Amino acid sequence: FVANTPTVYVIRRSSSGNVVIWADNGIKIATKGNAAIKAGSDFRLGRLGGTTEGTYIEMEGNLGEFGIYDADIGNDACEILSKELSRKWGVDRHPLS
């Protein structure tokens, strides 16, 4: 996250429970699949940005778009979605491939 800079995030929770996050233009930035995540019966997004502890930055600004799919669309589709949303919102910090 960079202050005052548009950013795209696509978050996927696979049918096996793993969570994968893509940022601007299809860049995979995180994968998590520990037992606690996999044991959860649902996926909750509690807040955008950092935390109230440590040095993580809070997200301040406007949310341009938020969508939820009631299906696992897969890694390839998430990468494409990240690239398309980056084009739509003019996020070009990383070159498109």
Long-range contacts (C-beta under 8 A, 24 or more apart in sequence): 1-49, 1-50, 1-57, 1-59, 2-93, 3-57, 3-60, 4-61, 5-93, 6-64, 6-89, 6-90, 6-91, 7-91, 8-82, 8-85, 8-86, 8-89, 8-91, 9-82, 10-78, 10-79, 10-81, 10-82, 10-85, 11-45, 12-72, 12-73, 12-74, 12-75, 12-78, 13-37, 13-43, 13-72, 14-72, 15-72, 19-43, 20-75, 20-78, 22-78, 22-79, 22-82, 23-82, 24-82, 24-86, 24-91, 24-93, 24-94, 25-82, 25-83, 25-86, 25-91, 25-92, 25-93, 25-94, 25-95, 25-96, 25-97, 26-79, 26-80, 26-82, 26-83, 26-86, 26-96, 26-97, 27-82, 27-94, 28-79, 64-89, 65-89
